[in-house]
Amino acid sequence: MNAPLGAIAGARSGDKGGDANLGVWVRSDEAFAWLREYLTVERLKELLPEAGEVDRYELPNLRALNFVLHGLLGEGVASSTRFDPQAKALGEWLRSRVVDIPEALL
């Protein structure tokens, strides 16, 4: 079913110098199994086209994924011309993206 990713996932994001840090988590093992397969680096780049080089880290005990978007903020907060220079809204931007979620998870 097409729904915002935020229908099943939480997210938190912020800046780490010129890089953005984006954590995404879900509440059940079933949802994490889907998230782990669905939200690859390639898919993240489709959902957030402004992302350049991205590293993904799995945190299965937290049912979470963490992404580092390298260079998204240029030289850092003080020099960034982005609307969201600290990447605080990046997680909500990802959660707003409409994706195909299995109905059993909704």
Phi and psi in radians as a Rosetta constraint file:
Dihedral C 1 N 2 CA 2 C 2 CIRCULARHARMONIC -1.316 0.35
Dihedral N 2 CA 2 C 2 N 3 CIRCULARHARMONIC 2.154 0.35
Dihedral C 2 N 3 CA 3 C 3 CIRCULARHARMONIC -2.738 0.35
Dihedral N 3 CA 3 C 3 N 4 CIRCULARHARMONIC 2.766 0.35
Dihedral C 3 N 4 CA 4 C 4 CIRCULARHARMONIC -1.092 0.35
Dihedral N 4 CA 4 C 4 N 5 CIRCULARHARMONIC 2.462 0.35
Dihedral C 4 N 5 CA 5 C 5 CIRCULARHARMONIC -0.942 0.35
Dihedral N 5 CA 5 C 5 N 6 CIRCULARHARMONIC -0.576 0.35
Dihedral C 5 N 6 CA 6 C 6 CIRCULARHARMONIC -1.124 0.35
Dihedral N 6 CA 6 C 6 N 7 CIRCULARHARMONIC -0.173 0.35
Dihedral C 6 N 7 CA 7 C 7 CIRCULARHARMONIC -1.139 0.35
Dihedral N 7 CA 7 C 7 N 8 CIRCULARHARMONIC -0.453 0.35
Dihedral C 7 N 8 CA 8 C 8 CIRCULARHARMONIC -2.217 0.35
Dihedral N 8 CA 8 C 8 N 9 CIRCULARHARMONIC -0.149 0.35
Dihedral C 8 N 9 CA 9 C 9 CIRCULARHARMONIC -2.168 0.35
Dihedral N 9 CA 9 C 9 N 10 CIRCULARHARMONIC 2.495 0.35
Dihedral C 9 N 10 CA 10 C 10 CIRCULARHARMONIC -1.718 0.35
Dihedral N 10 CA 10 C 10 N 11 CIRCULARHARMONIC 2.864 0.35
Dihedral C 10 N 11 CA 11 C 11 CIRCULARHARMONIC -2.685 0.35
Dihedral N 11 CA 11 C 11 N 12 CIRCULARHARMONIC 2.663 0.35
Dihedral C 11 N 12 CA 12 C 12 CIRCULARHARMONIC -2.537 0.35
Dihedral N 12 CA 12 C 12 N 13 CIRCULARHARMONIC 2.449 0.35
Dihedral C 12 N 13 CA 13 C 13 CIRCULARHARMONIC -2.507 0.35
Dihedral N 13 CA 13 C 13 N 14 CIRCULARHARMONIC 2.887 0.35
Dihedral C 13 N 14 CA 14 C 14 CIRCULARHARMONIC -3.096 0.35
Dihedral N 14 CA 14 C 14 N 15 CIRCULARHARMONIC -3.086 0.35
Dihedral C 14 N 15 CA 15 C 15 CIRCULARHARMONIC -1.763 0.35
Dihedral N 15 CA 15 C 15 N 16 CIRCULARHARMONIC 2.581 0.35
Dihedral C 15 N 16 CA 16 C 16 CIRCULARHARMONIC -2.337 0.35
Dihedral N 16 CA 16 C 16 N 17 CIRCULARHARMONIC 1.381 0.35
Dihedral C 16 N 17 CA 17 C 17 CIRCULARHARMONIC 1.191 0.35
Dihedral N 17 CA 17 C 17 N 18 CIRCULARHARMONIC -2.177 0.35
Dihedral C 17 N 18 CA 18 C 18 CIRCULARHARMONIC -1.494 0.35
Dihedral N 18 CA 18 C 18 N 19 CIRCULARHARMONIC -0.081 0.35
Dihedral C 18 N 19 CA 19 C 19 CIRCULARHARMONIC -1.720 0.35
Dihedral N 19 CA 19 C 19 N 20 CIRCULARHARMONIC 2.683 0.35
Dihedral C 19 N 20 CA 20 C 20 CIRCULARHARMONIC -1.890 0.35
Dihedral N 20 CA 20 C 20 N 21 CIRCULARHARMONIC 2.503 0.35
Dihedral C 20 N 21 CA 21 C 21 CIRCULARHARMONIC -1.986 0.35
Dihedral N 21 CA 21 C 21 N 22 CIRCULARHARMONIC 2.268 0.35
Dihedral C 21 N 22 CA 22 C 22 CIRCULARHARMONIC -2.352 0.35
Dihedral N 22 CA 22 C 22 N 23 CIRCULARHARMONIC 1.987 0.35
Dihedral C 22 N 23 CA 23 C 23 CIRCULARHARMONIC -1.814 0.35
Dihedral N 23 CA 23 C 23 N 24 CIRCULARHARMONIC 2.413 0.35
Dihedral C 23 N 24 CA 24 C 24 CIRCULARHARMONIC -2.294 0.35
Dihedral N 24 CA 24 C 24 N 25 CIRCULARHARMONIC 2.303 0.35
Dihedral C 24 N 25 CA 25 C 25 CIRCULARHARMONIC -2.444 0.35
Dihedral N 25 CA 25 C 25 N 26 CIRCULARHARMONIC 2.804 0.35
Dihedral C 25 N 26 CA 26 C 26 CIRCULARHARMONIC -2.310 0.35
Dihedral N 26 CA 26 C 26 N 27 CIRCULARHARMONIC 3.001 0.35
Dihedral C 26 N 27 CA 27 C 27 CIRCULARHARMONIC -1.752 0.35
Dihedral N 27 CA 27 C 27 N 28 CIRCULARHARMONIC -0.204 0.35
Dihedral C 27 N 28 CA 28 C 28 CIRCULARHARMONIC -2.272 0.35
Dihedral N 28 CA 28 C 28 N 29 CIRCULARHARMONIC 2.766 0.35
Dihedral C 28 N 29 CA 29 C 29 CIRCULARHARMONIC -1.101 0.35
Dihedral N 29 CA 29 C 29 N 30 CIRCULARHARMONIC -0.644 0.35
Dihedral C 29 N 30 CA 30 C 30 CIRCULARHARMONIC -1.126 0.35
Dihedral N 30 CA 30 C 30 N 31 CIRCULARHARMONIC -0.757 0.35
Dihedral C 30 N 31 CA 31 C 31 CIRCULARHARMONIC -1.157 0.35
Dihedral N 31 CA 31 C 31 N 32 CIRCULARHARMONIC -0.639 0.35
Dihedral C 31 N 32 CA 32 C 32 CIRCULARHARMONIC -1.184 0.35
Dihedral N 32 CA 32 C 32 N 33 CIRCULARHARMONIC -0.678 0.35
Dihedral C 32 N 33 CA 33 C 33 CIRCULARHARMONIC -1.024 0.35
Dihedral N 33 CA 33 C 33 N 34 CIRCULARHARMONIC -0.727 0.35
Dihedral C 33 N 34 CA 34 C 34 CIRCULARHARMONIC -1.190 0.35
Dihedral N 34 CA 34 C 34 N 35 CIRCULARHARMONIC -0.837 0.35
Dihedral C 34 N 35 CA 35 C 35 CIRCULARHARMONIC -1.035 0.35
Dihedral N 35 CA 35 C 35 N 36 CIRCULARHARMONIC -0.768 0.35
Dihedral C 35 N 36 CA 36 C 36 CIRCULARHARMONIC -1.022 0.35
Dihedral N 36 CA 36 C 36 N 37 CIRCULARHARMONIC -0.710 0.35
Dihedral C 36 N 37 CA 37 C 37 CIRCULARHARMONIC -1.383 0.35
Dihedral N 37 CA 37 C 37 N 38 CIRCULARHARMONIC -0.647 0.35
Dihedral C 37 N 38 CA 38 C 38 CIRCULARHARMONIC -1.367 0.35
Dihedral N 38 CA 38 C 38 N 39 CIRCULARHARMONIC -0.852 0.35
Dihedral C 38 N 39 CA 39 C 39 CIRCULARHARMONIC -1.564 0.35
Dihedral N 39 CA 39 C 39 N 40 CIRCULARHARMONIC 1.256 0.35
Dihedral C 39 N 40 CA 40 C 40 CIRCULARHARMONIC -1.404 0.35
Dihedral N 40 CA 40 C 40 N 41 CIRCULARHARMONIC 3.013 0.35
Dihedral C 40 N 41 CA 41 C 41 CIRCULARHARMONIC -1.045 0.35
Dihedral N 41 CA 41 C 41 N 42 CIRCULARHARMONIC -0.744 0.35
Dihedral C 41 N 42 CA 42 C 42 CIRCULARHARMONIC -1.088 0.35
Dihedral N 42 CA 42 C 42 N 43 CIRCULARHARMONIC -0.748 0.35
Dihedral C 42 N 43 CA 43 C 43 CIRCULARHARMONIC -1.176 0.35
Dihedral N 43 CA 43 C 43 N 44 CIRCULARHARMONIC -0.692 0.35
Dihedral C 43 N 44 CA 44 C 44 CIRCULARHARMONIC -1.021 0.35
Dihedral N 44 CA 44 C 44 N 45 CIRCULARHARMONIC -0.717 0.35
Dihedral C 44 N 45 CA 45 C 45 CIRCULARHARMONIC -1.179 0.35
Dihedral N 45 CA 45 C 45 N 46 CIRCULARHARMONIC -0.514 0.35
Dihedral C 45 N 46 CA 46 C 46 CIRCULARHARMONIC -1.219 0.35
Dihedral N 46 CA 46 C 46 N 47 CIRCULARHARMONIC -0.714 0.35
Dihedral C 46 N 47 CA 47 C 47 CIRCULARHARMONIC -1.335 0.35
Dihedral N 47 CA 47 C 47 N 48 CIRCULARHARMONIC -0.535 0.35
Dihedral C 47 N 48 CA 48 C 48 CIRCULARHARMONIC -2.200 0.35
Dihedral N 48 CA 48 C 48 N 49 CIRCULARHARMONIC 1.397 0.35
Dihedral C 48 N 49 CA 49 C 49 CIRCULARHARMONIC -1.035 0.35
Dihedral N 49 CA 49 C 49 N 50 CIRCULARHARMONIC -0.346 0.35
Dihedral C 49 N 50 CA 50 C 50 CIRCULARHARMONIC -1.315 0.35
Dihedral N 50 CA 50 C 50 N 51 CIRCULARHARMONIC -0.194 0.35
Dihedral C 50 N 51 CA 51 C 51 CIRCULARHARMONIC -1.193 0.35
Dihedral N 51 CA 51 C 51 N 52 CIRCULARHARMONIC 2.354 0.35
Dihedral C 51 N 52 CA 52 C 52 CIRCULARHARMONIC -1.749 0.35
Dihedral N 52 CA 52 C 52 N 53 CIRCULARHARMONIC -1.992 0.35
Dihedral C 52 N 53 CA 53 C 53 CIRCULARHARMONIC -1.298 0.35
Dihedral N 53 CA 53 C 53 N 54 CIRCULARHARMONIC 2.282 0.35
Dihedral C 53 N 54 CA 54 C 54 CIRCULARHARMONIC -2.306 0.35
Dihedral N 54 CA 54 C 54 N 55 CIRCULARHARMONIC 2.367 0.35
Dihedral C 54 N 55 CA 55 C 55 CIRCULARHARMONIC -1.945 0.35
Dihedral N 55 CA 55 C 55 N 56 CIRCULARHARMONIC 2.493 0.35
Dihedral C 55 N 56 CA 56 C 56 CIRCULARHARMONIC -2.091 0.35
Dihedral N 56 CA 56 C 56 N 57 CIRCULARHARMONIC 2.393 0.35
Dihedral C 56 N 57 CA 57 C 57 CIRCULARHARMONIC -2.221 0.35
Dihedral N 57 CA 57 C 57 N 58 CIRCULARHARMONIC 2.327 0.35
Dihedral C 57 N 58 CA 58 C 58 CIRCULARHARMONIC -1.668 0.35
Dihedral N 58 CA 58 C 58 N 59 CIRCULARHARMONIC 2.398 0.35
Dihedral C 58 N 59 CA 59 C 59 CIRCULARHARMONIC -2.214 0.35
Dihedral N 59 CA 59 C 59 N 60 CIRCULARHARMONIC 1.288 0.35
Dihedral C 59 N 60 CA 60 C 60 CIRCULARHARMONIC -1.063 0.35
Dihedral N 60 CA 60 C 60 N 61 CIRCULARHARMONIC -0.577 0.35
Dihedral C 60 N 61 CA 61 C 61 CIRCULARHARMONIC -1.149 0.35
Dihedral N 61 CA 61 C 61 N 62 CIRCULARHARMONIC -0.377 0.35
Dihedral C 61 N 62 CA 62 C 62 CIRCULARHARMONIC -1.786 0.35
Dihedral N 62 CA 62 C 62 N 63 CIRCULARHARMONIC -0.011 0.35
Dihedral C 62 N 63 CA 63 C 63 CIRCULARHARMONIC 0.941 0.35
Dihedral N 63 CA 63 C 63 N 64 CIRCULARHARMONIC 0.836 0.35
Dihedral C 63 N 64 CA 64 C 64 CIRCULARHARMONIC -2.402 0.35
Dihedral N 64 CA 64 C 64 N 65 CIRCULARHARMONIC 2.745 0.35
Dihedral C 64 N 65 CA 65 C 65 CIRCULARHARMONIC -2.133 0.35
Dihedral N 65 CA 65 C 65 N 66 CIRCULARHARMONIC 2.517 0.35
Dihedral C 65 N 66 CA 66 C 66 CIRCULARHARMONIC -2.156 0.35
Dihedral N 66 CA 66 C 66 N 67 CIRCULARHARMONIC 2.331 0.35
Dihedral C 66 N 67 CA 67 C 67 CIRCULARHARMONIC -2.082 0.35
Dihedral N 67 CA 67 C 67 N 68 CIRCULARHARMONIC 2.429 0.35
Dihedral C 67 N 68 CA 68 C 68 CIRCULARHARMONIC -1.975 0.35
Dihedral N 68 CA 68 C 68 N 69 CIRCULARHARMONIC 2.075 0.35
Dihedral C 68 N 69 CA 69 C 69 CIRCULARHARMONIC -1.739 0.35
Dihedral N 69 CA 69 C 69 N 70 CIRCULARHARMONIC 1.747 0.35
Dihedral C 69 N 70 CA 70 C 70 CIRCULARHARMONIC -1.248 0.35
Dihedral N 70 CA 70 C 70 N 71 CIRCULARHARMONIC 2.289 0.35
Dihedral C 70 N 71 CA 71 C 71 CIRCULARHARMONIC 1.294 0.35
Dihedral N 71 CA 71 C 71 N 72 CIRCULARHARMONIC 0.078 0.35
Dihedral C 71 N 72 CA 72 C 72 CIRCULARHARMONIC -1.022 0.35
Dihedral N 72 CA 72 C 72 N 73 CIRCULARHARMONIC -0.574 0.35
Dihedral C 72 N 73 CA 73 C 73 CIRCULARHARMONIC -1.776 0.35
Dihedral N 73 CA 73 C 73 N 74 CIRCULARHARMONIC 0.354 0.35
Dihedral C 73 N 74 CA 74 C 74 CIRCULARHARMONIC 1.125 0.35
Dihedral N 74 CA 74 C 74 N 75 CIRCULARHARMONIC -2.195 0.35
Dihedral C 74 N 75 CA 75 C 75 CIRCULARHARMONIC -1.562 0.35
Dihedral N 75 CA 75 C 75 N 76 CIRCULARHARMONIC 0.114 0.35
Dihedral C 75 N 76 CA 76 C 76 CIRCULARHARMONIC 2.164 0.35
Dihedral N 76 CA 76 C 76 N 77 CIRCULARHARMONIC 3.116 0.35
Dihedral C 76 N 77 CA 77 C 77 CIRCULARHARMONIC -0.941 0.35
Dihedral N 77 CA 77 C 77 N 78 CIRCULARHARMONIC -0.814 0.35
Dihedral C 77 N 78 CA 78 C 78 CIRCULARHARMONIC -1.158 0.35
Dihedral N 78 CA 78 C 78 N 79 CIRCULARHARMONIC -0.436 0.35
Dihedral C 78 N 79 CA 79 C 79 CIRCULARHARMONIC -1.858 0.35
Dihedral N 79 CA 79 C 79 N 80 CIRCULARHARMONIC -0.071 0.35
Dihedral C 79 N 80 CA 80 C 80 CIRCULARHARMONIC -1.328 0.35
Dihedral N 80 CA 80 C 80 N 81 CIRCULARHARMONIC 2.418 0.35
Dihedral C 80 N 81 CA 81 C 81 CIRCULARHARMONIC -1.775 0.35
Dihedral N 81 CA 81 C 81 N 82 CIRCULARHARMONIC 0.114 0.35
Dihedral C 81 N 82 CA 82 C 82 CIRCULARHARMONIC -1.149 0.35
Dihedral N 82 CA 82 C 82 N 83 CIRCULARHARMONIC 2.656 0.35
Dihedral C 82 N 83 CA 83 C 83 CIRCULARHARMONIC -1.035 0.35
Dihedral N 83 CA 83 C 83 N 84 CIRCULARHARMONIC -0.596 0.35
Dihedral C 83 N 84 CA 84 C 84 CIRCULARHARMONIC -2.043 0.35
Dihedral N 84 CA 84 C 84 N 85 CIRCULARHARMONIC 1.282 0.35
Dihedral C 84 N 85 CA 85 C 85 CIRCULARHARMONIC -1.132 0.35
Dihedral N 85 CA 85 C 85 N 86 CIRCULARHARMONIC -0.320 0.35
Dihedral C 85 N 86 CA 86 C 86 CIRCULARHARMONIC -1.777 0.35
Dihedral N 86 CA 86 C 86 N 87 CIRCULARHARMONIC 0.048 0.35
Dihedral C 86 N 87 CA 87 C 87 CIRCULARHARMONIC 1.058 0.35
Dihedral N 87 CA 87 C 87 N 88 CIRCULARHARMONIC 0.402 0.35
Dihedral C 87 N 88 CA 88 C 88 CIRCULARHARMONIC -1.186 0.35
Dihedral N 88 CA 88 C 88 N 89 CIRCULARHARMONIC -0.501 0.35
Dihedral C 88 N 89 CA 89 C 89 CIRCULARHARMONIC -1.641 0.35
Dihedral N 89 CA 89 C 89 N 90 CIRCULARHARMONIC -0.035 0.35
Dihedral C 89 N 90 CA 90 C 90 CIRCULARHARMONIC -1.041 0.35
Dihedral N 90 CA 90 C 90 N 91 CIRCULARHARMONIC -0.710 0.35
Dihedral C 90 N 91 CA 91 C 91 CIRCULARHARMONIC -1.098 0.35
Dihedral N 91 CA 91 C 91 N 92 CIRCULARHARMONIC -0.736 0.35
Dihedral C 91 N 92 CA 92 C 92 CIRCULARHARMONIC -1.221 0.35
Dihedral N 92 CA 92 C 92 N 93 CIRCULARHARMONIC -0.577 0.35
Dihedral C 92 N 93 CA 93 C 93 CIRCULARHARMONIC -1.088 0.35
Dihedral N 93 CA 93 C 93 N 94 CIRCULARHARMONIC -0.765 0.35
Dihedral C 93 N 94 CA 94 C 94 CIRCULARHARMONIC -1.125 0.35
Dihedral N 94 CA 94 C 94 N 95 CIRCULARHARMONIC -0.770 0.35
Dihedral C 94 N 95 CA 95 C 95 CIRCULARHARMONIC -1.082 0.35
Dihedral N 95 CA 95 C 95 N 96 CIRCULARHARMONIC -0.443 0.35
Dihedral C 95 N 96 CA 96 C 96 CIRCULARHARMONIC -1.393 0.35
Dihedral N 96 CA 96 C 96 N 97 CIRCULARHARMONIC -0.253 0.35
Dihedral C 96 N 97 CA 97 C 97 CIRCULARHARMONIC -1.213 0.35
Dihedral N 97 CA 97 C 97 N 98 CIRCULARHARMONIC 2.265 0.35
Dihedral C 97 N 98 CA 98 C 98 CIRCULARHARMONIC -1.424 0.35
Dihedral N 98 CA 98 C 98 N 99 CIRCULARHARMONIC 2.200 0.35
Dihedral C 98 N 99 CA 99 C 99 CIRCULARHARMONIC -2.320 0.35
Dihedral N 99 CA 99 C 99 N 100 CIRCULARHARMONIC 2.972 0.35
Dihedral C 99 N 100 CA 100 C 100 CIRCULARHARMONIC -1.588 0.35
Dihedral N 100 CA 100 C 100 N 101 CIRCULARHARMONIC 1.857 0.35
Dihedral C 100 N 101 CA 101 C 101 CIRCULARHARMONIC -1.898 0.35
Dihedral N 101 CA 101 C 101 N 102 CIRCULARHARMONIC 2.340 0.35
Dihedral C 101 N 102 CA 102 C 102 CIRCULARHARMONIC -0.987 0.35
Dihedral N 102 CA 102 C 102 N 103 CIRCULARHARMONIC 2.344 0.35
Dihedral C 102 N 103 CA 103 C 103 CIRCULARHARMONIC -1.004 0.35
Dihedral N 103 CA 103 C 103 N 104 CIRCULARHARMONIC -0.585 0.35
Dihedral C 103 N 104 CA 104 C 104 CIRCULARHARMONIC -1.072 0.35
Dihedral N 104 CA 104 C 104 N 105 CIRCULARHARMONIC -0.383 0.35
Dihedral C 104 N 105 CA 105 C 105 CIRCULARHARMONIC -1.559 0.35
Dihedral N 105 CA 105 C 105 N 106 CIRCULARHARMONIC -0.256 0.35
